[in-house]
Amino acid sequence: MSATSATNDKRVVFDFEIDFSNGGGIQGQQFRLDIEGDDIDDDALADYIVHDLRLLMVGAVRILNKRIIVEAHKRT
């Protein structure tokens, strides 16, 4: 375990919808990501999803039902 206690680890839980500029889209429910700090801006979260999933031709990204929880980080 890192120097940071697991009780201080924050994760964001959210739903998302992504439209592709060439048609179609994807969505996710109850998606979880480790975050640093106490919150993450919706635009930063959208950028993170697009980059982390290596998506191309992305049009609109909608973040829904976002909440921050305390839970041990899963990634190193």
C-alpha positions in Angstrom: 0.0 0.0 0.0 1.2 3.5 -0.7 2.0 6.1 1.9 -1.5 7.4 1.3 -4.1 5.5 3.3 -6.7 3.7 1.3 -9.3 5.6 3.4 -8.1 8.8 1.6 -8.2 7.4 -1.9 -10.9 9.0 -4.1 -12.6 7.5 -7.1 -15.2 9.0 -9.4 -18.2 6.9 -10.3 -20.3 8.1 -13.3 -22.3 7.3 -16.4 -21.2 8.6 -19.8 -22.4 8.9 -23.4 -20.0 9.5 -26.2 -21.2 10.4 -29.8 -18.8 9.8 -32.7 -18.5 12.4 -35.4 -18.7 9.7 -38.1 -21.9 8.2 -36.6 -22.7 5.9 -33.7 -21.7 6.1 -30.1 -20.9 4.3 -26.8 -22.1 4.6 -23.3 -21.0 3.4 -19.9 -22.8 3.0 -16.6 -21.2 3.0 -13.1 -17.8 3.6 -14.7 -15.1 4.1 -12.0 -11.8 6.0 -12.3 -9.1 6.8 -9.7 -8.7 10.5 -9.1 -6.2 12.7 -7.2 -7.9 15.2 -5.0 -11.5 15.6 -4.0 -13.1 16.3 -7.3 -12.7 16.3 -11.1 -14.2 18.7 -13.6 -16.6 17.2 -16.2 -14.4 18.4 -19.1 -11.3 16.9 -17.6 -13.1 13.7 -16.9 -14.4 13.6 -20.6 -10.8 14.2 -21.8 -9.5 11.4 -19.6 -12.1 8.9 -20.8 -11.4 9.7 -24.5 -7.6 9.4 -24.0 -7.7 6.3 -21.7 -10.0 4.4 -24.1 -8.0 5.7 -27.1 -11.1 6.9 -28.9 -11.0 8.7 -32.2 -13.5 10.8 -34.1 -15.2 11.9 -30.8 -18.1 14.4 -31.1 -20.0 15.1 -27.9 -19.2 13.6 -24.5 -21.8 13.8 -21.7 -21.0 13.0 -18.1 -24.0 11.9 -16.0 -24.7 10.9 -12.4 -21.1 11.8 -11.2 -20.2 11.2 -7.6 -17.0 10.9 -5.7 -16.5 8.0 -3.4 -13.8 6.9 -1.0 -12.3 3.6 -2.2 -8.8 2.2 -2.6 -7.2 3.0 -5.9 -7.0 0.0 -8.3 -4.2 1.3 -10.6 -0.6 2.0 -9.6 
